[in-house]
Amino acid sequence: VLKPVALLGKMLPADMISRNNLNMWSVLKKCIGMELSKIAMPVVFNEPLSFLQRISEYMEHTHLIHKACSLSDSIERMQVVAAFAVSAVASQWERTGKPFNPLLGETFELTREEDGYRLISEQVSHHPPVSAFHAESLKQEFEFHGTIYPKLKFWGKSVEAEPKGTMTLELLKHKEAYTWTNPMCCVHNIILGKLWIEQYGTVEILNHSTGDKCVLNFKPCGMFGKELHKVEGYIQDKSKKKHRVIYGKWTECMYSVDSKVYDSNKKAEKKAGGISKKQKQETCAEGDEADDMPDLQETVTVIPGSALLWKITPRPPHSEKMYNFTSFALTLNEMEPGMEGLLAPTDCRLRPDLKAMEDGDLDGAMTEKERLEDKQRAARKERSKEEEEWSTRWFQTKTNPYTGAEDWLYSGGYFERNFVDSPNIY
């Protein structure tokens, strides 16, 4: 069994590689409006994690799933699941480095006994890039899985990431399944000024067993930054009766309050002279200069009678010198003694370009990244010559029983650790 790693006092082997000498415009000027997954980006844009590891960061706040499992009321369960869906994207805050694109067949496993789960992910397609993951409770309480088809586009001053694909959370004791898709993410000031991130869009969480639904609105920043990082939504039952309002910031915390209390509070706020309608509708201006991040407004204003659902874990000291990693992210490349012999040879902890970058060796990372990409291309050429199809190892395309859509579902067997047929990708 892979041992859990203690989370406190962790540091990367070397400080973050500086991007100060990089002329972003020279790299990106040919890419306006294009899908970036087809473009080879300089390794200095990256952070020393694979996209498969970035996906595993959804699990940082697994305690919320355990909490949902323990609740007897379906509306209460939904509000905790909603908090989990927000917490799952909270590690994006200030993470302006791009994760390494996984190689076809790359895997990542994570076992956290103290948090009661294990996870396996696999890069199941290269063009287009598709990543599949499956996490399961060690006590058969839940399963959480999803397929992500990331789409990255460059718009002149910003890069927009659309994390297409559905998340499915099954609470086994309650015989319930929840599905949702994640919000859009945008990195501003790619060329000029300080990089900053916002997430926006509507996230609908559906409980397929009860018909309860939670609609969360991740708000765009607005002209005066009043809405920056704000998330607001409501929970309704299958007869469309609203029960709770959920509000907060994805960078800080989420609260829940009775919808009637929320409405009367809003009315009182309007009477006292709240934000004008016109001001609310303004969005971030597009000009030639940098889109400076609006000053962060005061923290979330708590409505009396609200219950705290989730609070973000503070970043570790010196996080800004370590790619703005969370304490959780800092542990993802760690190798306990004896671990290498247990891992699949495709696990991204063994990936040499990523390791070189983590060690602060930019030249080594560039050389290795090129070598791995050449190796992947040669293998693809060889397969097409032999008219051979790539076969995935741990996931198969099937129909998601809840959405009816095609999905990559875990076929089992990874943790039996029979890796003799693993492809040689590094």
Helices and strands as residue ranges (DSSP letters): H 24-28, G 29-31, G 36-38, G 43-45, E 46-50, H 51-56, G 57-61, H 63-70, H 74-87, G 90-92, E 98-100, E 107-112, G 113-115, E 117-125, E 130-137, E 142-154, E 158-164, E 167-171, E 176-180, E 184-188, E 196-207, E 213-218, E 230-236, E 242-249, E 253-258, H 259-271, H 277-281, E 307-311, G 319-321, H 327-330, G 348-350, H 352-358, H 362-385, E 395-399, E 406-410, G 414-416
